[in-house]
């Protein structure tokens, strides 16, 4: 298992399809800061609240010169429904094989009601325009998270 990445590390590059099947590659979006957030599942209570917080902060995030990308293990059709239902203004990437989630150290063994399974630990990375991680939020608590991310962006 790779060491989880953190602040000061070069962000692992990736190529993943978005909700429309278009490939998004980190190295092609460098030049602007990126808010890369990993979440467990489309249209679940915590993930919906988190995504809607980022949606509501989108104007301020853009003003800070950055943009948002969400990543989960869901497929394109699931992402399309989630985006349409909540008017999400950013792309959601499909990490169905958990390769990128693993590279960022957020694909973990979880335990719910005594049942063990593998899934994404809610995490956000603020990546600067050169591809360096400036902040890593792990085990994210959703309430107020977008404000914390904005504070980091404004300090870049």
C-alpha positions in Angstrom: 0.0 0.0 0.0 1.4 3.4 -1.0 2.0 6.1 1.6 -0.9 8.5 1.6 -0.1 11.8 -0.1 -0.2 15.0 1.8 0.7 18.7 1.8 3.9 19.4 -0.1 3.8 16.2 -2.1 3.4 16.2 -5.9 -0.2 15.2 -6.7 -0.4 11.8 -8.4 -1.4 12.3 -12.0 -4.4 10.5 -13.3 -6.7 10.1 -16.3 -10.4 9.3 -15.5 -13.6 9.6 -17.4 -16.1 12.3 -16.3 -19.9 11.9 -16.4 -19.9 12.3 -20.2 -17.1 9.8 -20.8 -14.5 12.6 -21.5 -11.1 11.8 -20.1 -9.8 14.3 -17.5 -6.1 14.2 -16.8 -4.6 16.1 -13.9 -1.5 17.3 -15.8 -3.8 18.8 -18.5 -5.6 20.9 -15.8 -2.5 22.2 -14.1 -2.1 25.9 -14.5 -5.0 26.5 -12.2 -5.5 25.3 -8.6 -7.8 22.3 -8.3 -10.1 21.2 -5.5 -10.1 17.4 -5.8 -12.6 15.8 -3.5 -13.2 12.1 -3.0 -16.5 11.0 -1.7 -18.0 7.5 -1.1 -21.3 7.4 -3.2 -23.5 9.6 -5.4 -26.8 10.7 -3.9 -26.3 9.6 -0.3 -26.9 12.1 2.5 -23.3 13.1 3.4 -22.1 13.1 -0.2 -25.1 15.1 -1.4 -24.5 17.7 1.4 -20.8 17.9 0.6 -21.4 18.2 -3.2 -24.0 20.9 -2.6 -21.7 22.9 -0.4 -19.1 22.9 -3.2 -21.8 23.8 -5.6 -22.9 26.8 -3.4 -19.2 27.8 -3.1 -18.5 27.4 -6.8 -18.5 31.2 -7.6 -16.1 32.0 -4.7 -13.9 29.0 -5.7 -13.8 30.3 -9.3 -13.0 33.8 -8.1 -10.0 32.3 -6.3 -8.9 31.0 -9.7 -9.6 27.3 -8.9 -12.1 24.7 -10.0 -13.6 21.6 -8.5 -13.5 17.9 -9.5 -15.3 15.2 -7.6 -14.2 11.6 -7.6 -16.1 8.5 -6.6 -16.4 4.8 -7.6 -19.7 5.5 -9.3 -20.2 5.1 -13.1 -21.1 7.8 -15.7 -24.8 7.2 -15.5 -24.9 7.6 -11.8 -22.8 10.8 -12.0 -25.2 12.2 -14.7 -28.2 11.6 -12.5 -26.5 13.1 -9.4 -25.4 16.2 -11.3 -28.8 16.7 -12.8 -30.7 16.2 -9.5 -28.6 18.8 -7.6 -27.5 21.1 -10.5 -23.8 20.5 -9.8 -21.7 22.8 -11.9 -18.5 20.7 -12.0 -17.4 17.4 -13.3 -17.5 14.1 -11.4 -14.9 11.6 -12.3 -15.4 7.8 -12.4 -12.8 5.8 -10.5 -14.6 2.5 -10.8 -11.4 0.5 -10.3 -10.3 2.7 -7.4 -6.8 3.3 -8.9 -6.8 7.0 -8.3 -8.4 6.7 -4.9 -5.7 4.2 -4.0 -2.9 6.5 -5.3 -4.2 9.3 -3.1 -4.5 6.9 -0.1 -8.2 7.4 0.3 -9.4 3.9 -0.7 -9.6 2.1 2.7 -11.1 -0.8 4.5 -14.2 0.5 6.3 -16.5 -1.0 8.9 -20.2 -0.5 9.1 -22.5 -2.4 11.5 -19.7 -5.0 11.9 -19.4 -5.5 8.2 -16.0 -4.8 6.6 -15.8 -3.5 3.1 -13.5 -1.3 0.9 -14.5 2.2 0.0 -13.5 5.8 -0.2 -12.7 7.8 2.9 -14.1 11.3 2.4 -11.1 13.4 1.6 -10.2 16.6 -0.2 -6.9 17.8 -1.8 -6.2 21.4 -2.7 -3.6 21.2 -5.6 -1.8 24.4 -6.7 -1.2 25.4 -10.3 2.1 23.5 -10.4 0.5 20.2 -9.3 1.7 20.3 -5.7 -0.8 19.4 -2.9 -1.1 22.5 -0.7 -3.7 21.0 1.7 -5.0 17.5 2.4 -8.3 17.1 4.3 -8.9 13.5 5.5 -11.9 12.0 7.2 -13.8 15.2 6.2 -16.6 16.4 8.3 -19.0 17.9 5.7 -20.4 20.9 7.7 -18.3 24.0 6.8 -15.8 22.0 4.7 -16.2 24.2 1.6 -15.3 27.3 3.7 -12.1 25.6 5.0 -11.2 24.8 1.4 -11.8 28.4 0.3 -9.6 29.6 3.1 -6.7 27.5 1.7 -7.4 28.7 -1.9 -7.4 32.4 -0.8 -4.0 31.9 0.9 -2.4 30.5 -2.3 
